[in-house]
Amino acid sequence: MTRRLDPMDRVYELGDASMPFPLDVHAMIYSEDAPRLEALLHRFFDSRRVNLANTKKEFFRVKLDDIRGVVEKNHAGEVTFTLLAEAAEYRRSETLRNSNRAESSF
């Protein structure tokens, strides 16, 4: 969640050097009550947290369709879902990794 005028500023900040790839946006949800919506999503997906020892780490193993279902059922606002993220560096890395595997198998 962010209150910044350009939410992508927060995405770029989060995807800094501590992440292996820039973060890709799969959904952008605009809400008049973003704290309430965020709290709802956290409660709904609490059992799918990645880090159970530190709940301040807000990472969850959740499919986009699951998030979409909860949001559409509980949120009356503008929602945009992108089902295929650009993931340029990740996709290029996978291509290079596969190319390297093919070359090393000779």
N, C-alpha and C positions, 0 to 999 in steps of 0.2 A: 504494500500500500504506500502511496505517496500523495502528498498535497502539492507537489510541484506543478507549475504550469505545463511543462513538457515532461510527461511521465518517463519518456525515454532517457532523460538525464539520470534518473534513478537506476534504470536498467544498465546504463553504461557504467555508472559508479559501482554497482554490484558485480559486474563482470570484469573487474580489474585483474591485476596480476595474480590474485589468489585462485583464479578459475582457469582451467586448462583451455577453455574456449570462450569467446564472447557469448553472453546469454542471448538466446533467441526468444522472441515474444510469440507465444502461441495464442494468447488471448489478452484483450484489453477490456476492462470493465469499468465504466464510468458510473459512479454512484453518488447520490446526494448524501448517503450515510455509509461511506466506505468502512469506517471502523466497525459498524454493526455487521456488514456483509463479510468482512474479513473474519470477525469473531465467529460468525455462523459457519464459514468454511473450515476454520480451525477446529471447531467443535465436531463438525460432521466427519472430518477426516482425521481426527486425533489418533485413531487406532492405526493409521498408516504413516505415522511420523517416521522419518529416517533415524533421527537421533532421539532416543527415548530418555537418555540421561540429562539432556539439556534442552528443555522445551522452548528456549529462546531461539534456537536454530530452527527456522521455519521452512523445513524441507519435508516433503511428503511424497510417497510413492502412489501417485494417483493418475489415472488416465484422463485425458482431456474430456472425453465423453462423460465421465463421472462428474467432473467439475461442471461441465455444461448443464447436465441434468439438475444438479443442485441449484445452480444459479438461475436457470430458467424457471424452476419451480418456486424459488424464494426471492427473486429480485425483479423489480419492474423498472428497468432502466436500459440505457443503451449498452449493448454488448456486441463485441465483434470477436469472432473466433477465426483464427487462421489455422487450418489443419496441417499445413506444410510450412514449417519455418525454413528460413534461408539456410542457416547452419553452414555457411560457406567454408569456414576454416575446418569444421568437423568433417564435412564431406570431402574436402581436399585432402585432409589427413588420412581418411579411410582409403582414398584412391592411391595415395602414396604408399600406405601400409600394404595394400593388396599388391601393388606393383613390386614392392620390395620382396614380398613373400614369393611371388612368381619368379623373380630373378634368382632368389636364393635356392629355389628348388631344382635348378639346373645342375 
